[in-house]
Every structure is written in C-alpha cells, then in structure tokens.
C-alpha cells in the first residue's frame, strides 16, 4: 500500500551515510565543519575564545600524558551505532591506543579509543545526553565533557549497551585523572580559561 504524505504522521527522513557525506564534501556541498550522527548531518558550532583556550589546555595536558601522536583534535572517528555506516562524529579530543600513523586507511573506532572529550558551551545538553549515550553504547571507556560556562567537568565511565553506568561531576576546585593515568591528576580549573575580572 502506498501512503501519501497527508496520511503519514511525519514525512520520511533521509539518513545519510559516511560515504554519501564524503561525496557531498568532495562536490562542495558541505562547506564548513560538520559531523554525522545517526544519519543526520549536523553543523558544528563556531568556537568562541573560551572554547578555543579550554580545548588547547585539555589537548596540551593529554599530550603530556599520552604523547603528541596519540591525541587527535577535532578529527573524525567511526562509531558503529546504530550501524557501521551512519555515524562519524568529530569530537574535540580523542585519545587513541596507537599513534596517529596507525590510522592511514581508516579513522579510529571504539576499540582504538581510550578517551573522548568535548569542550562544551552552547551544545552542553546535547553533549551530556545524545553524545554520552552514543559513546557509552559504542563502548568508549571514558567520555569527558568540559563545561566552560559552568566551570566543571562531567566524566562518564563504565560503558554498557544502555550507556555509561558511572557519571561523576567535578567542580573546578577538584582534581581528576584519566583511567589510564590515575597517578597524574589535574585540577579541573587548570583545564579552563582563567576568569576575567569584570
């Protein structure tokens, strides 16, 4: 039976694949920065100065722990959720198990990743819900959301098919460490831009 648009509750949705997005980019139809989440092409928000500073501080600290060639910044990763074709996010930070030269033919997937991080301001709710569910379901061991405006860090651990089983909030006055380097904690405030006196 053919269902007309008037009879449908919602119109049909076009779900994009990684290959289709690449063709669109190559043809010049996707200028700027985008990521593919569950078949949806989402435009990345422009970065304001506090976001840029927080991202740099987080990247420098992680590079000191893991080494420069193990820390990727705003590069695509492959997440096989809900399938292996329709999700390719570009997290602000990704720490890989192998150096970047190991990913010459394909972007890293969940088994290649130790930690994913987002520096968040205008997308905080999306990062804490949609992306947390995505990364937890995919099995990423650790997911950090650095809330620039709220000056706090949310750490997600213990991934499961239902998402992360452990979520902990750290204030700027608390110390935090990665699972891989628990002996090297850092004060959350050290990952945030300094406060400006008004």
C-alpha positions as CSV (number, residue, x, y, z in Angstrom):
1,X,0.0,0.0,0.0
2,X,1.3,3.5,-0.9
3,X,0.9,6.0,1.9
4,X,0.5,9.6,0.9
5,X,2.3,12.4,2.8
6,X,-1.1,13.6,4.2
7,X,-1.6,10.1,5.7
8,X,1.8,9.9,7.4
9,X,2.3,11.2,10.9
10,X,5.7,12.5,9.9
11,X,7.4,12.9,6.5
12,X,10.1,10.3,5.6
13,X,13.6,11.1,6.9
14,X,16.7,10.8,4.7
15,X,19.5,9.2,6.7
16,X,23.0,9.9,5.3
17,X,25.9,7.6,5.3
18,X,29.6,8.4,5.7
19,X,30.2,7.7,2.1
20,X,27.4,10.0,0.9
21,X,28.7,12.8,3.2
22,X,32.2,12.4,1.7
23,X,30.7,12.7,-1.8
24,X,28.8,15.8,-0.7
25,X,32.0,17.3,0.7
26,X,34.0,16.5,-2.4
27,X,31.4,18.1,-4.5
28,X,31.5,21.3,-2.4
29,X,28.0,20.9,-0.9
30,X,29.2,20.8,2.7
31,X,31.4,23.8,3.4
32,X,32.5,24.4,7.0
33,X,32.6,21.8,9.8
34,X,30.0,19.0,10.1
35,X,29.6,15.7,11.8
36,X,27.4,12.8,11.0
37,X,25.3,11.5,14.0
38,X,22.8,8.7,13.4
39,X,22.4,9.6,9.8
40,X,21.9,13.3,10.5
41,X,24.4,15.9,9.2
42,X,25.0,18.4,12.0
43,X,26.8,21.7,11.6
44,X,29.5,22.2,14.2
45,X,29.1,25.5,16.1
46,X,31.7,28.2,15.7
47,X,34.3,28.2,18.5
48,X,34.4,31.3,20.8
49,X,37.7,32.3,22.5
50,X,37.0,30.5,25.8
51,X,36.2,27.3,23.9
52,X,39.5,27.6,21.9
53,X,41.5,28.1,25.1
54,X,39.9,25.2,27.0
55,X,40.5,22.9,24.1
56,X,44.1,23.9,23.9
57,X,44.6,23.4,27.6
58,X,43.0,20.0,27.5
59,X,45.0,18.9,24.4
60,X,48.3,20.0,25.9
61,X,47.7,18.2,29.2
62,X,46.6,15.0,27.4
63,X,49.6,15.2,25.0
64,X,51.8,15.4,28.1
65,X,50.3,12.2,29.4
66,X,49.9,10.1,26.3
67,X,52.2,11.7,23.7
68,X,51.5,14.0,20.9
69,X,50.9,11.3,18.3
70,X,48.1,9.7,20.4
71,X,45.9,12.8,20.8
72,X,43.6,13.9,18.0
73,X,41.8,17.2,18.0
74,X,38.5,17.7,16.1
75,X,39.2,14.7,13.7
76,X,36.6,12.1,12.7
77,X,36.1,8.8,14.4
78,X,33.8,6.0,13.4
79,X,31.1,4.8,15.8
80,X,29.2,1.7,14.7
81,X,25.9,2.8,16.4
82,X,23.2,2.4,15.3
83,X,25.0,0.8,12.4
84,X,28.5,1.0,10.8
85,X,27.6,3.5,8.1
86,X,25.7,6.4,9.7
87,X,27.8,7.9,12.5
88,X,31.1,9.7,12.2
89,X,31.4,12.4,14.9
90,X,34.3,14.8,15.2
91,X,34.9,15.1,19.0
92,X,37.0,18.0,20.3
93,X,39.6,15.5,21.7
94,X,40.2,11.8,21.1
95,X,43.0,9.7,22.7
96,X,43.9,6.6,20.7
97,X,45.6,3.4,21.7
98,X,48.0,3.6,18.8
99,X,49.8,6.6,17.3
100,X,48.0,8.5,14.5
101,X,50.2,6.8,11.8
102,X,48.2,3.6,12.5
103,X,45.1,5.2,11.0
104,X,46.3,5.8,7.5
105,X,43.4,4.0,5.8
106,X,40.5,4.4,8.2
107,X,39.5,6.6,11.1
108,X,39.7,5.1,14.6
109,X,36.7,3.3,16.1
110,X,35.7,2.4,19.6
111,X,38.3,-0.3,20.0
112,X,41.0,2.2,19.1
113,X,39.9,4.9,21.6
114,X,40.9,5.4,25.3
115,X,39.1,8.7,25.9
116,X,36.8,11.1,24.1
117,X,36.3,14.7,25.2
118,X,34.1,17.6,24.3
119,X,34.6,21.2,25.3
120,X,31.1,22.4,25.6
121,X,29.2,25.7,25.8
122,X,26.2,26.1,23.6
123,X,25.9,22.3,23.0
124,X,26.1,21.2,26.6
125,X,22.8,19.4,26.8
126,X,23.4,17.6,23.5
127,X,26.9,16.5,24.6
128,X,25.7,15.3,28.0
129,X,22.8,13.3,26.6
130,X,22.9,12.3,22.9
131,X,26.7,12.0,22.6
132,X,27.1,10.4,26.0
133,X,24.5,7.7,25.0
134,X,26.3,7.3,21.7
135,X,29.8,6.8,23.1
136,X,28.6,4.7,26.1
137,X,26.7,2.3,23.8
138,X,29.7,2.1,21.5
139,X,31.9,1.1,24.4
140,X,34.3,4.1,24.6
141,X,35.9,3.6,28.1
142,X,35.9,7.2,29.1
143,X,34.0,10.3,27.9
144,X,34.7,13.8,29.3
145,X,32.5,16.9,28.9
146,X,34.3,20.1,29.9
147,X,31.6,22.7,30.7
148,X,33.3,26.1,30.0
149,X,30.5,28.3,31.3
150,X,29.7,26.2,34.3
151,X,33.4,25.7,35.1
152,X,33.0,22.0,35.7
153,X,33.8,18.6,34.2
154,X,31.5,15.6,33.8
155,X,33.3,12.3,33.5
156,X,31.5,9.2,32.1
157,X,32.9,5.7,32.7
158,X,31.8,2.1,32.6
159,X,30.2,1.9,29.2
160,X,27.3,-0.6,28.6
161,X,24.7,-1.2,25.9
162,X,22.4,1.2,27.8
163,X,25.1,3.9,28.0
164,X,27.5,4.9,30.8
165,X,26.9,3.3,34.2
166,X,29.1,5.8,36.1
167,X,28.8,9.6,35.7
168,X,30.6,11.9,38.0
169,X,30.7,15.7,38.1
170,X,33.9,17.5,39.2
171,X,33.9,21.2,40.2
172,X,36.8,23.4,39.1
173,X,38.3,23.0,42.6
174,X,38.5,19.2,42.4
175,X,41.2,17.1,40.8
176,X,40.6,14.5,38.1
177,X,42.7,11.8,36.4
178,X,42.2,9.6,33.3
179,X,41.7,5.9,33.8
180,X,45.0,5.2,32.1
181,X,47.0,7.6,34.2
182,X,45.3,7.7,37.6
183,X,48.6,8.7,39.2
184,X,48.6,12.0,37.3
185,X,45.6,14.1,38.4
186,X,45.0,17.7,37.3
187,X,42.9,20.4,38.9
188,X,39.8,21.0,36.7
189,X,40.4,24.8,36.9
190,X,43.7,24.2,35.1
191,X,41.7,22.9,32.0
192,X,39.5,26.1,31.9
193,X,40.2,29.6,30.7
194,X,41.2,32.0,33.6
195,X,38.3,34.1,35.0
196,X,38.2,37.7,33.7
197,X,37.7,40.3,36.4
198,X,34.7,42.5,35.4
